[in-house]
Amino acid sequence: MAPSRIRLTTTTRLVLDALLDADPGDPPWGYRLCEITGLGPGTVYPILERLETAGWVAGTWEHPKPDDRPARRTYTVTGTGRLAYAEAKAAKAHRQTARFALRPRMEA
């Protein structure tokens, strides 16, 4: 069963933001995401795997396969992923606002 929640670490948010900022007509592949985010493949590929397992991201093999290089697996954020990520960001913003509002005021 796919996990319903994703832990939104800084690196996961970087990958999701890069995917969301990508041109829909030219979705990025793993190595391109490494270049965009500045993260290594040992970080990006496990994140993509978790996001795909959770249904947040869909990976598709390039077709037809180019003659001059191996086929690339490109990635896009699914509707489920867009909604879940937006909800998670909104919840985080709400928690930060609530935490700030609850701080005692310092009297001068």
Gaussian input, Z-matrix of N, CA and C with variables (Angstrom, degrees):
# hf/3-21g

backbone

0 1
 N
 C     1     B1
 C     2     B2     1     A1
 N     3     B3     2     A2     1     D1
 C     4     B4     3     A3     2     D2
 C     5     B5     4     A4     3     D3
 N     6     B6     5     A5     4     D4
 C     7     B7     6     A6     5     D5
 C     8     B8     7     A7     6     D6
 N     9     B9     8     A8     7     D7
 C    10    B10     9     A9     8     D8
 C    11    B11    10    A10     9     D9
 N    12    B12    11    A11    10    D10
 C    13    B13    12    A12    11    D11
 C    14    B14    13    A13    12    D12
 N    15    B15    14    A14    13    D13
 C    16    B16    15    A15    14    D14
 C    17    B17    16    A16    15    D15
 N    18    B18    17    A17    16    D16
 C    19    B19    18    A18    17    D17
 C    20    B20    19    A19    18    D18
 N    21    B21    20    A20    19    D19
 C    22    B22    21    A21    20    D20
 C    23    B23    22    A22    21    D21
 N    24    B24    23    A23    22    D22
 C    25    B25    24    A24    23    D23
 C    26    B26    25    A25    24    D24
 N    27    B27    26    A26    25    D25
 C    28    B28    27    A27    26    D26
 C    29    B29    28    A28    27    D27
 N    30    B30    29    A29    28    D28
 C    31    B31    30    A30    29    D29
 C    32    B32    31    A31    30    D30
 N    33    B33    32    A32    31    D31
 C    34    B34    33    A33    32    D32
 C    35    B35    34    A34    33    D33
 N    36    B36    35    A35    34    D34
 C    37    B37    36    A36    35    D35
 C    38    B38    37    A37    36    D36
 N    39    B39    38    A38    37    D37
 C    40    B40    39    A39    38    D38
 C    41    B41    40    A40    39    D39
 N    42    B42    41    A41    40    D40
 C    43    B43    42    A42    41    D41
 C    44    B44    43    A43    42    D42
 N    45    B45    44    A44    43    D43
 C    46    B46    45    A45    44    D44
 C    47    B47    46    A46    45    D45
 N    48    B48    47    A47    46    D46
 C    49    B49    48    A48    47    D47
 C    50    B50    49    A49    48    D48
 N    51    B51    50    A50    49    D49
 C    52    B52    51    A51    50    D50
 C    53    B53    52    A52    51    D51
 N    54    B54    53    A53    52    D52
 C    55    B55    54    A54    53    D53
 C    56    B56    55    A55    54    D54
 N    57    B57    56    A56    55    D55
 C    58    B58    57    A57    56    D56
 C    59    B59    58    A58    57    D57
 N    60    B60    59    A59    58    D58
 C    61    B61    60    A60    59    D59
 C    62    B62    61    A61    60    D60
 N    63    B63    62    A62    61    D61
 C    64    B64    63    A63    62    D62
 C    65    B65    64    A64    63    D63
 N    66    B66    65    A65    64    D64
 C    67    B67    66    A66    65    D65
 C    68    B68    67    A67    66    D66
 N    69    B69    68    A68    67    D67
 C    70    B70    69    A69    68    D68
 C    71    B71    70    A70    69    D69
 N    72    B72    71    A71    70    D70
 C    73    B73    72    A72    71    D71
 C    74    B74    73    A73    72    D72
 N    75    B75    74    A74    73    D73
 C    76    B76    75    A75    74    D74
 C    77    B77    76    A76    75    D75
 N    78    B78    77    A77    76    D76
 C    79    B79    78    A78    77    D77
 C    80    B80    79    A79    78    D78
 N    81    B81    80    A80    79    D79
 C    82    B82    81    A81    80    D80
 C    83    B83    82    A82    81    D81
 N    84    B84    83    A83    82    D82
 C    85    B85    84    A84    83    D83
 C    86    B86    85    A85    84    D84
 N    87    B87    86    A86    85    D85
 C    88    B88    87    A87    86    D86
 C    89    B89    88    A88    87    D87
 N    90    B90    89    A89    88    D88
 C    91    B91    90    A90    89    D89
 C    92    B92    91    A91    90    D90
 N    93    B93    92    A92    91    D91
 C    94    B94    93    A93    92    D92
 C    95    B95    94    A94    93    D93
 N    96    B96    95    A95    94    D94
 C    97    B97    96    A96    95    D95
 C    98    B98    97    A97    96    D96
 N    99    B99    98    A98    97    D97
 C   100   B100    99    A99    98    D98
 C   101   B101   100   A100    99    D99
 N   102   B102   101   A101   100   D100
 C   103   B103   102   A102   101   D101
 C   104   B104   103   A103   102   D102
 N   105   B105   104   A104   103   D103
 C   106   B106   105   A105   104   D104
 C   107   B107   106   A106   105   D105
 N   108   B108   107   A107   106   D106
 C   109   B109   108   A108   107   D107
 C   110   B110   109   A109   108   D108
 N   111   B111   110   A110   109   D109
 C   112   B112   111   A111   110   D110
 C   113   B113   112   A112   111   D111
 N   114   B114   113   A113   112   D112
 C   115   B115   114   A114   113   D113
 C   116   B116   115   A115   114   D114
 N   117   B117   116   A116   115   D115
 C   118   B118   117   A117   116   D116
 C   119   B119   118   A118   117   D117
 N   120   B120   119   A119   118   D118
 C   121   B121   120   A120   119   D119
 C   122   B122   121   A121   120   D120
 N   123   B123   122   A122   121   D121
 C   124   B124   123   A123   122   D122
 C   125   B125   124   A124   123   D123
 N   126   B126   125   A125   124   D124
 C   127   B127   126   A126   125   D125
 C   128   B128   127   A127   126   D126
 N   129   B129   128   A128   127   D127
 C   130   B130   129   A129   128   D128
 C   131   B131   130   A130   129   D129
 N   132   B132   131   A131   130   D130
 C   133   B133   132   A132   131   D131
 C   134   B134   133   A133   132   D132
 N   135   B135   134   A134   133   D133
 C   136   B136   135   A135   134   D134
 C   137   B137   136   A136   135   D135
 N   138   B138   137   A137   136   D136
 C   139   B139   138   A138   137   D137
 C   140   B140   139   A139   138   D138
 N   141   B141   140   A140   139   D139
 C   142   B142   141   A141   140   D140
 C   143   B143   142   A142   141   D141
 N   144   B144   143   A143   142   D142
 C   145   B145   144   A144   143   D143
 C   146   B146   145   A145   144   D144
 N   147   B147   146   A146   145   D145
 C   148   B148   147   A147   146   D146
 C   149   B149   148   A148   147   D147
 N   150   B150   149   A149   148   D148
 C   151   B151   150   A150   149   D149
 C   152   B152   151   A151   150   D150
 N   153   B153   152   A152   151   D151
 C   154   B154   153   A153   152   D152
 C   155   B155   154   A154   153   D153
 N   156   B156   155   A155   154   D154
 C   157   B157   156   A156   155   D155
 C   158   B158   157   A157   156   D156
 N   159   B159   158   A158   157   D157
 C   160   B160   159   A159   158   D158
 C   161   B161   160   A160   159   D159
 N   162   B162   161   A161   160   D160
 C   163   B163   162   A162   161   D161
 C   164   B164   163   A163   162   D162
 N   165   B165   164   A164   163   D163
 C   166   B166   165   A165   164   D164
 C   167   B167   166   A166   165   D165
 N   168   B168   167   A167   166   D166
 C   169   B169   168   A168   167   D167
 C   170   B170   169   A169   168   D168
 N   171   B171   170   A170   169   D169
 C   172   B172   171   A171   170   D170
 C   173   B173   172   A172   171   D171
 N   174   B174   173   A173   172   D172
 C   175   B175   174   A174   173   D173
 C   176   B176   175   A175   174   D174
 N   177   B177   176   A176   175   D175
 C   178   B178   177   A177   176   D176
 C   179   B179   178   A178   177   D177
 N   180   B180   179   A179   178   D178
 C   181   B181   180   A180   179   D179
 C   182   B182   181   A181   180   D180
 N   183   B183   182   A182   181   D181
 C   184   B184   183   A183   182   D182
 C   185   B185   184   A184   183   D183
 N   186   B186   185   A185   184   D184
 C   187   B187   186   A186   185   D185
 C   188   B188   187   A187   186   D186
 N   189   B189   188   A188   187   D187
 C   190   B190   189   A189   188   D188
 C   191   B191   190   A190   189   D189
 N   192   B192   191   A191   190   D190
 C   193   B193   192   A192   191   D191
 C   194   B194   193   A193   192   D192
 N   195   B195   194   A194   193   D193
 C   196   B196   195   A195   194   D194
 C   197   B197   196   A196   195   D195
 N   198   B198   197   A197   196   D196
 C   199   B199   198   A198   197   D197
 C   200   B200   199   A199   198   D198
 N   201   B201   200   A200   199   D199
 C   202   B202   201   A201   200   D200
 C   203   B203   202   A202   201   D201
 N   204   B204   203   A203   202   D202
 C   205   B205   204   A204   203   D203
 C   206   B206   205   A205   204   D204
 N   207   B207   206   A206   205   D205
 C   208   B208   207   A207   206   D206
 C   209   B209   208   A208   207   D207
 N   210   B210   209   A209   208   D208
 C   211   B211   210   A210   209   D209
 C   212   B212   211   A211   210   D210
 N   213   B213   212   A212   211   D211
 C   214   B214   213   A213   212   D212
 C   215   B215   214   A214   213   D213
 N   216   B216   215   A215   214   D214
 C   217   B217   216   A216   215   D215
 C   218   B218   217   A217   216   D216
 N   219   B219   218   A218   217   D217
 C   220   B220   219   A219   218   D218
 C   221   B221   220   A220   219   D219
 N   222   B222   221   A221   220   D220
 C   223   B223   222   A222   221   D221
 C   224   B224   223   A223   222   D222
 N   225   B225   224   A224   223   D223
 C   226   B226   225   A225   224   D224
 C   227   B227   226   A226   225   D225
 N   228   B228   227   A227   226   D226
 C   229   B229   228   A228   227   D227
 C   230   B230   229   A229   228   D228
 N   231   B231   230   A230   229   D229
 C   232   B232   231   A231   230   D230
 C   233   B233   232   A232   231   D231
 N   234   B234   233   A233   232   D232
 C   235   B235   234   A234   233   D233
 C   236   B236   235   A235   234   D234
 N   237   B237   236   A236   235   D235
 C   238   B238   237   A237   236   D236
 C   239   B239   238   A238   237   D237
 N   240   B240   239   A239   238   D238
 C   241   B241   240   A240   239   D239
 C   242   B242   241   A241   240   D240
 N   243   B243   242   A242   241   D241
 C   244   B244   243   A243   242   D242
 C   245   B245   244   A244   243   D243
 N   246   B246   245   A245   244   D244
 C   247   B247   246   A246   245   D245
 C   248   B248   247   A247   246   D246
 N   249   B249   248   A248   247   D247
 C   250   B250   249   A249   248   D248
 C   251   B251   250   A250   249   D249
 N   252   B252   251   A251   250   D250
 C   253   B253   252   A252   251   D251
 C   254   B254   253   A253   252   D252
 N   255   B255   254   A254   253   D253
 C   256   B256   255   A255   254   D254
 C   257   B257   256   A256   255   D255
 N   258   B258   257   A257   256   D256
 C   259   B259   258   A258   257   D257
 C   260   B260   259   A259   258   D258
 N   261   B261   260   A260   259   D259
 C   262   B262   261   A261   260   D260
 C   263   B263   262   A262   261   D261
 N   264   B264   263   A263   262   D262
 C   265   B265   264   A264   263   D263
 C   266   B266   265   A265   264   D264
 N   267   B267   266   A266   265   D265
 C   268   B268   267   A267   266   D266
 C   269   B269   268   A268   267   D267
 N   270   B270   269   A269   268   D268
 C   271   B271   270   A270   269   D269
 C   272   B272   271   A271   270   D270
 N   273   B273   272   A272   271   D271
 C   274   B274   273   A273   272   D272
 C   275   B275   274   A274   273   D273
 N   276   B276   275   A275   274   D274
 C   277   B277   276   A276   275   D275
 C   278   B278   277   A277   276   D276
 N   279   B279   278   A278   277   D277
 C   280   B280   279   A279   278   D278
 C   281   B281   280   A280   279   D279
 N   282   B282   281   A281   280   D280
 C   283   B283   282   A282   281   D281
 C   284   B284   283   A283   282   D282
 N   285   B285   284   A284   283   D283
 C   286   B286   285   A285   284   D284
 C   287   B287   286   A286   285   D285
 N   288   B288   287   A287   286   D286
 C   289   B289   288   A288   287   D287
 C   290   B290   289   A289   288   D288
 N   291   B291   290   A290   289   D289
 C   292   B292   291   A291   290   D290
 C   293   B293   292   A292   291   D291
 N   294   B294   293   A293   292   D292
 C   295   B295   294   A294   293   D293
 C   296   B296   295   A295   294   D294
 N   297   B297   296   A296   295   D295
 C   298   B298   297   A297   296   D296
 C   299   B299   298   A298   297   D297
 N   300   B300   299   A299   298   D298
 C   301   B301   300   A300   299   D299
 C   302   B302   301   A301   300   D300
 N   303   B303   302   A302   301   D301
 C   304   B304   303   A303   302   D302
 C   305   B305   304   A304   303   D303
 N   306   B306   305   A305   304   D304
 C   307   B307   306   A306   305   D305
 C   308   B308   307   A307   306   D306
 N   309   B309   308   A308   307   D307
 C   310   B310   309   A309   308   D308
 C   311   B311   310   A310   309   D309
 N   312   B312   311   A311   310   D310
 C   313   B313   312   A312   311   D311
 C   314   B314   313   A313   312   D312
 N   315   B315   314   A314   313   D313
 C   316   B316   315   A315   314   D314
 C   317   B317   316   A316   315   D315
 N   318   B318   317   A317   316   D316
 C   319   B319   318   A318   317   D317
 C   320   B320   319   A319   318   D318
 N   321   B321   320   A320   319   D319
 C   322   B322   321   A321   320   D320
 C   323   B323   322   A322   321   D321

   B1=1.4629
   B2=1.5228
   B3=1.3253
   B4=1.4564
   B5=1.5239
   B6=1.3343
   B7=1.4605
   B8=1.5203
   B9=1.3140
   B10=1.4606
   B11=1.5170
   B12=1.3114
   B13=1.4631
   B14=1.5136
   B15=1.2957
   B16=1.4575
   B17=1.5158
   B18=1.3064
   B19=1.4675
   B20=1.5274
   B21=1.3089
   B22=1.4623
   B23=1.5215
   B24=1.3130
   B25=1.4523
   B26=1.5252
   B27=1.3011
   B28=1.4656
   B29=1.5219
   B30=1.3270
   B31=1.4618
   B32=1.5361
   B33=1.3129
   B34=1.4667
   B35=1.5217
   B36=1.3184
   B37=1.4656
   B38=1.5309
   B39=1.3272
   B40=1.4675
   B41=1.5230
   B42=1.3269
   B43=1.4626
   B44=1.5274
   B45=1.3259
   B46=1.4681
   B47=1.5273
   B48=1.3163
   B49=1.4648
   B50=1.5295
   B51=1.3281
   B52=1.4678
   B53=1.5205
   B54=1.3138
   B55=1.4634
   B56=1.5272
   B57=1.3197
   B58=1.4600
   B59=1.5301
   B60=1.3221
   B61=1.4658
   B62=1.5313
   B63=1.3303
   B64=1.4598
   B65=1.5244
   B66=1.3120
   B67=1.4597
   B68=1.5268
   B69=1.3373
   B70=1.4655
   B71=1.5349
   B72=1.3061
   B73=1.4567
   B74=1.5140
   B75=1.3267
   B76=1.4613
   B77=1.5316
   B78=1.3464
   B79=1.4673
   B80=1.5289
   B81=1.3252
   B82=1.4590
   B83=1.5269
   B84=1.3069
   B85=1.4572
   B86=1.5116
   B87=1.3123
   B88=1.4642
   B89=1.5124
   B90=1.3401
   B91=1.4559
   B92=1.5275
   B93=1.3246
   B94=1.4644
   B95=1.5254
   B96=1.3329
   B97=1.4667
   B98=1.5218
   B99=1.3228
   B100=1.4689
   B101=1.5227
   B102=1.3315
   B103=1.4673
   B104=1.5256
   B105=1.3157
   B106=1.4730
   B107=1.5278
   B108=1.3307
   B109=1.4636
   B110=1.5226
   B111=1.3222
   B112=1.4614
   B113=1.5265
   B114=1.3161
   B115=1.4625
   B116=1.5197
   B117=1.3146
   B118=1.4589
   B119=1.5160
   B120=1.3332
   B121=1.4637
   B122=1.5277
   B123=1.3205
   B124=1.4559
   B125=1.5176
   B126=1.3129
   B127=1.4624
   B128=1.5216
   B129=1.3339
   B130=1.4647
   B131=1.5252
   B132=1.3335
   B133=1.4628
   B134=1.5336
   B135=1.3330
   B136=1.4695
   B137=1.5357
   B138=1.3271
   B139=1.4691
   B140=1.5234
   B141=1.3263
   B142=1.4618
   B143=1.5217
   B144=1.3143
   B145=1.4663
   B146=1.5349
   B147=1.3406
   B148=1.4671
   B149=1.5238
   B150=1.3354
   B151=1.4609
   B152=1.5256
   B153=1.3205
   B154=1.4604
   B155=1.5294
   B156=1.3213
   B157=1.4621
   B158=1.5235
   B159=1.3255
   B160=1.4631
   B161=1.5276
   B162=1.3321
   B163=1.4565
   B164=1.5198
   B165=1.3237
   B166=1.4649
   B167=1.5271
   B168=1.3243
   B169=1.4563
   B170=1.5243
   B171=1.3279
   B172=1.4646
   B173=1.5219
   B174=1.3143
   B175=1.4595
   B176=1.5095
   B177=1.3328
   B178=1.4613
   B179=1.5219
   B180=1.3256
   B181=1.4641
   B182=1.5193
   B183=1.2980
   B184=1.4595
   B185=1.5387
   B186=1.3422
   B187=1.4552
   B188=1.5195
   B189=1.2731
   B190=1.4617
   B191=1.5235
   B192=1.3117
   B193=1.4638
   B194=1.5312
   B195=1.3417
   B196=1.4652
   B197=1.5345
   B198=1.3168
   B199=1.4714
   B200=1.5162
   B201=1.3444
   B202=1.4633
   B203=1.5336
   B204=1.3507
   B205=1.4599
   B206=1.5251
   B207=1.3266
   B208=1.4732
   B209=1.5302
   B210=1.3046
   B211=1.4653
   B212=1.5210
   B213=1.3186
   B214=1.4719
   B215=1.5238
   B216=1.3229
   B217=1.4612
   B218=1.5175
   B219=1.3253
   B220=1.4626
   B221=1.5188
   B222=1.3210
   B223=1.4606
   B224=1.5156
   B225=1.3354
   B226=1.4617
   B227=1.5305
   B228=1.3106
   B229=1.4615
   B230=1.5255
   B231=1.3160
   B232=1.4663
   B233=1.5244
   B234=1.3216
   B235=1.4662
   B236=1.5158
   B237=1.3251
   B238=1.4670
   B239=1.5195
   B240=1.3307
   B241=1.4617
   B242=1.5147
   B243=1.3149
   B244=1.4718
   B245=1.5294
   B246=1.3226
   B247=1.4619
   B248=1.5247
   B249=1.3152
   B250=1.4726
   B251=1.5281
   B252=1.3320
   B253=1.4606
   B254=1.5299
   B255=1.3214
   B256=1.4716
   B257=1.5224
   B258=1.3212
   B259=1.4709
   B260=1.5234
   B261=1.3244
   B262=1.4651
   B263=1.5268
   B264=1.3404
   B265=1.4678
   B266=1.5251
   B267=1.3305
   B268=1.4645
   B269=1.5226
   B270=1.3242
   B271=1.4674
   B272=1.5243
   B273=1.3287
   B274=1.4616
   B275=1.5273
   B276=1.3257
   B277=1.4684
   B278=1.5206
   B279=1.3336
   B280=1.4635
   B281=1.5302
   B282=1.3379
   B283=1.4713
   B284=1.5227
   B285=1.3318
   B286=1.4692
   B287=1.5149
   B288=1.3238
   B289=1.4563
   B290=1.5202
   B291=1.3302
   B292=1.4643
   B293=1.5253
   B294=1.3080
   B295=1.4600
   B296=1.5222
   B297=1.3450
   B298=1.4591
   B299=1.5174
   B300=1.3179
   B301=1.4724
   B302=1.5133
   B303=1.3273
   B304=1.4355
   B305=1.5327
   B306=1.3137
   B307=1.4518
   B308=1.5242
   B309=1.3285
   B310=1.4762
   B311=1.5384
   B312=1.3111
   B313=1.4569
   B314=1.5174
   B315=1.2944
   B316=1.4536
   B317=1.5169
   B318=1.3038
   B319=1.4629
   B320=1.5277
   B321=1.3060
   B322=1.4634
   B323=1.4968
   A1=109.21
   A2=117.18
   A3=122.40
   A4=110.38
   A5=116.65
   A6=118.72
   A7=110.50
   A8=116.41
   A9=120.00
   A10=112.33
   A11=116.68
   A12=120.15
   A13=109.87
   A14=114.64
   A15=122.42
   A16=107.41
   A17=116.11
   A18=120.60
   A19=107.48
   A20=116.63
   A21=121.34
   A22=111.61
   A23=115.06
   A24=120.47
   A25=108.51
   A26=116.53
   A27=121.01
   A28=110.28
   A29=117.60
   A30=120.13
   A31=111.15
   A32=117.54
   A33=120.24
   A34=109.95
   A35=117.28
   A36=120.30
   A37=111.21
   A38=117.39
   A39=119.94
   A40=111.20
   A41=116.84
   A42=120.97
   A43=110.17
   A44=117.35
   A45=120.22
   A46=111.69
   A47=117.46
   A48=120.54
   A49=110.98
   A50=117.40
   A51=120.49
   A52=110.57
   A53=117.32
   A54=120.94
   A55=111.19
   A56=116.73
   A57=120.72
   A58=112.13
   A59=117.30
   A60=121.70
   A61=112.70
   A62=117.17
   A63=121.42
   A64=111.63
   A65=115.69
   A66=122.95
   A67=107.93
   A68=118.50
   A69=120.48
   A70=113.29
   A71=116.93
   A72=120.67
   A73=113.76
   A74=116.62
   A75=121.46
   A76=109.29
   A77=117.15
   A78=119.43
   A79=111.43
   A80=116.75
   A81=119.97
   A82=112.21
   A83=115.22
   A84=123.83
   A85=107.51
   A86=117.49
   A87=122.01
   A88=114.79
   A89=117.05
   A90=118.96
   A91=110.99
   A92=117.22
   A93=120.61
   A94=110.08
   A95=117.17
   A96=120.33
   A97=111.11
   A98=116.97
   A99=120.07
   A100=109.87
   A101=116.26
   A102=120.68
   A103=111.47
   A104=117.10
   A105=121.92
   A106=111.05
   A107=116.58
   A108=120.70
   A109=113.85
   A110=117.04
   A111=120.05
   A112=112.37
   A113=117.01
   A114=122.18
   A115=109.78
   A116=116.47
   A117=121.21
   A118=112.15
   A119=116.15
   A120=119.97
   A121=113.04
   A122=117.75
   A123=121.28
   A124=112.90
   A125=116.67
   A126=122.62
   A127=110.50
   A128=117.37
   A129=122.03
   A130=112.35
   A131=117.64
   A132=119.08
   A133=113.47
   A134=120.35
   A135=118.84
   A136=112.64
   A137=117.19
   A138=120.23
   A139=109.53
   A140=117.15
   A141=120.45
   A142=111.14
   A143=116.99
   A144=120.69
   A145=111.14
   A146=116.98
   A147=120.33
   A148=111.43
   A149=116.78
   A150=121.08
   A151=111.03
   A152=116.68
   A153=120.07
   A154=110.84
   A155=117.63
   A156=121.65
   A157=111.00
   A158=116.55
   A159=121.53
   A160=112.64
   A161=117.30
   A162=120.37
   A163=114.06
   A164=117.29
   A165=121.32
   A166=111.30
   A167=116.78
   A168=123.02
   A169=108.40
   A170=115.49
   A171=120.95
   A172=108.33
   A173=115.49
   A174=121.50
   A175=109.64
   A176=115.82
   A177=121.74
   A178=109.38
   A179=115.89
   A180=119.48
   A181=109.66
   A182=114.95
   A183=122.82
   A184=109.10
   A185=115.35
   A186=119.05
   A187=108.70
   A188=120.47
   A189=126.57
   A190=111.19
   A191=114.85
   A192=120.77
   A193=108.85
   A194=116.00
   A195=118.83
   A196=111.15
   A197=116.14
   A198=120.48
   A199=112.43
   A200=117.20
   A201=120.46
   A202=115.04
   A203=118.00
   A204=120.10
   A205=108.92
   A206=116.29
   A207=118.58
   A208=111.25
   A209=116.75
   A210=121.33
   A211=109.44
   A212=115.58
   A213=121.36
   A214=109.07
   A215=115.23
   A216=120.82
   A217=106.24
   A218=116.70
   A219=120.83
   A220=108.92
   A221=115.60
   A222=121.91
   A223=111.12
   A224=115.24
   A225=122.45
   A226=108.40
   A227=115.81
   A228=120.97
   A229=107.75
   A230=116.85
   A231=122.07
   A232=109.86
   A233=116.03
   A234=120.55
   A235=111.06
   A236=116.01
   A237=121.15
   A238=110.54
   A239=116.07
   A240=120.93
   A241=112.30
   A242=116.62
   A243=120.41
   A244=110.63
   A245=115.26
   A246=120.26
   A247=111.37
   A248=117.21
   A249=121.09
   A250=110.97
   A251=117.02
   A252=120.38
   A253=110.45
   A254=117.16
   A255=120.59
   A256=110.52
   A257=117.26
   A258=120.73
   A259=111.30
   A260=116.96
   A261=120.51
   A262=110.99
   A263=117.09
   A264=119.82
   A265=110.86
   A266=116.89
   A267=120.43
   A268=110.99
   A269=116.85
   A270=120.83
   A271=110.47
   A272=116.77
   A273=120.11
   A274=110.57
   A275=116.94
   A276=120.77
   A277=110.36
   A278=116.92
   A279=121.23
   A280=110.85
   A281=116.92
   A282=120.41
   A283=111.09
   A284=116.59
   A285=119.54
   A286=111.17
   A287=117.76
   A288=121.57
   A289=110.66
   A290=116.56
   A291=120.89
   A292=110.49
   A293=117.66
   A294=121.37
   A295=110.05
   A296=116.74
   A297=120.69
   A298=110.49
   A299=117.51
   A300=121.57
   A301=111.77
   A302=118.90
   A303=122.34
   A304=114.39
   A305=117.12
   A306=120.00
   A307=109.88
   A308=117.44
   A309=118.83
   A310=109.85
   A311=113.88
   A312=119.18
   A313=109.92
   A314=115.32
   A315=120.53
   A316=108.84
   A317=115.72
   A318=120.80
   A319=109.15
   A320=115.89
   A321=120.38
   A322=111.42
   D1=135.31
   D2=-178.35
   D3=-72.39
   D4=141.02
   D5=176.43
   D6=-64.52
   D7=142.10
   D8=-178.88
   D9=-85.64
   D10=-18.94
   D11=-178.01
   D12=-126.04
   D13=150.30
   D14=176.65
   D15=-117.91
   D16=135.48
   D17=175.07
   D18=-75.56
   D19=115.42
   D20=-174.63
   D21=-87.74
   D22=76.55
   D23=175.06
   D24=-73.21
   D25=169.81
   D26=177.85
   D27=-58.37
   D28=-42.04
   D29=-178.21
   D30=-68.49
   D31=-37.94
   D32=177.83
   D33=-65.09
   D34=-41.15
   D35=177.87
   D36=-64.71
   D37=-37.44
   D38=177.13
   D39=-60.85
   D40=-43.78
   D41=179.85
   D42=-66.29
   D43=-46.83
   D44=179.18
   D45=-61.57
   D46=-43.34
   D47=179.36
   D48=-63.22
   D49=-39.95
   D50=177.77
   D51=-64.15
   D52=-40.71
   D53=178.25
   D54=-65.48
   D55=-41.75
   D56=-179.44
   D57=-69.64
   D58=-29.86
   D59=179.74
   D60=-81.96
   D61=-11.72
   D62=-175.03
   D63=-70.68
   D64=151.59
   D65=174.56
   D66=-66.86
   D67=122.29
   D68=-178.90
   D69=-58.00
   D70=-26.84
   D71=178.53
   D72=-80.79
   D73=-9.22
   D74=-178.67
   D75=-141.21
   D76=68.04
   D77=-176.09
   D78=-65.11
   D79=144.46
   D80=-177.69
   D81=-75.62
   D82=155.52
   D83=173.41
   D84=-106.01
   D85=172.30
   D86=-173.48
   D87=-52.99
   D88=-52.49
   D89=-176.96
   D90=-64.67
   D91=-35.36
   D92=177.54
   D93=-63.98
   D94=-38.11
   D95=176.07
   D96=-64.27
   D97=-34.66
   D98=175.28
   D99=-61.31
   D100=-44.16
   D101=179.54
   D102=-64.14
   D103=-44.25
   D104=-176.92
   D105=-65.68
   D106=-44.77
   D107=-173.93
   D108=-87.88
   D109=-19.36
   D110=-175.06
   D111=79.10
   D112=10.77
   D113=179.85
   D114=-96.11
   D115=154.55
   D116=179.08
   D117=-81.62
   D118=163.34
   D119=179.89
   D120=-63.38
   D121=-27.88
   D122=177.41
   D123=-69.93
   D124=-12.99
   D125=174.97
   D126=-101.12
   D127=-47.25
   D128=-173.55
   D129=-67.22
   D130=-47.66
   D131=-174.98
   D132=-64.99
   D133=-41.02
   D134=174.66
   D135=-63.46
   D136=-35.39
   D137=176.90
   D138=-64.20
   D139=-46.47
   D140=178.76
   D141=-59.94
   D142=-40.14
   D143=178.94
   D144=-63.04
   D145=-45.48
   D146=178.43
   D147=-63.21
   D148=-43.61
   D149=-179.87
   D150=-64.57
   D151=-38.70
   D152=179.23
   D153=-69.51
   D154=-40.89
   D155=177.69
   D156=-61.83
   D157=-36.96
   D158=-179.80
   D159=-78.67
   D160=-9.44
   D161=-179.49
   D162=85.75
   D163=9.59
   D164=179.90
   D165=-81.39
   D166=-26.52
   D167=-175.03
   D168=-132.40
   D169=144.28
   D170=174.21
   D171=-116.31
   D172=130.00
   D173=176.46
   D174=-105.35
   D175=138.77
   D176=-178.95
   D177=-135.17
   D178=133.63
   D179=176.44
   D180=-76.52
   D181=137.35
   D182=177.24
   D183=-59.25
   D184=133.14
   D185=-179.88
   D186=-143.52
   D187=129.33
   D188=2.65
   D189=-77.75
   D190=157.88
   D191=179.24
   D192=-67.61
   D193=129.63
   D194=177.39
   D195=-63.82
   D196=149.87
   D197=179.83
   D198=-74.89
   D199=-26.70
   D200=-171.50
   D201=-96.96
   D202=0.37
   D203=179.25
   D204=-162.99
   D205=165.60
   D206=176.42
   D207=-65.68
   D208=154.92
   D209=176.15
   D210=-64.61
   D211=146.12
   D212=177.49
   D213=-99.85
   D214=150.15
   D215=172.44
   D216=-101.29
   D217=114.35
   D218=-178.77
   D219=-97.00
   D220=157.70
   D221=-173.89
   D222=-130.41
   D223=140.84
   D224=174.25
   D225=-136.19
   D226=153.19
   D227=176.89
   D228=-82.19
   D229=132.62
   D230=178.86
   D231=-79.49
   D232=169.18
   D233=174.42
   D234=-59.43
   D235=-41.14
   D236=176.72
   D237=-59.91
   D238=-43.93
   D239=-179.88
   D240=-64.90
   D241=-42.02
   D242=178.72
   D243=-60.71
   D244=-46.86
   D245=-179.35
   D246=-65.07
   D247=-47.54
   D248=-178.15
   D249=-63.78
   D250=-41.22
   D251=179.90
   D252=-66.28
   D253=-43.60
   D254=178.10
   D255=-61.39
   D256=-43.16
   D257=178.44
   D258=-63.88
   D259=-41.88
   D260=-179.85
   D261=-65.21
   D262=-40.78
   D263=178.40
   D264=-66.38
   D265=-39.51
   D266=178.92
   D267=-65.56
   D268=-41.05
   D269=178.74
   D270=-64.33
   D271=-40.83
   D272=178.73
   D273=-64.39
   D274=-43.46
   D275=178.68
   D276=-61.71
   D277=-40.34
   D278=178.56
   D279=-63.39
   D280=-43.83
   D281=178.85
   D282=-62.60
   D283=-41.38
   D284=179.53
   D285=-66.34
   D286=-39.93
   D287=178.08
   D288=-65.15
   D289=-43.24
   D290=179.50
   D291=-64.39
   D292=-40.89
   D293=179.83
   D294=-63.48
   D295=-41.98
   D296=179.55
   D297=-66.41
   D298=-40.28
   D299=-177.89
   D300=-68.13
   D301=-27.16
   D302=-178.00
   D303=-85.50
   D304=-7.45
   D305=-179.90
   D306=-68.88
   D307=138.01
   D308=177.90
   D309=-68.69
   D310=145.19
   D311=178.17
   D312=-77.94
   D313=138.85
   D314=177.70
   D315=-91.31
   D316=123.41
   D317=178.85
   D318=-84.22
   D319=140.56
   D320=-179.22
   D321=-83.19

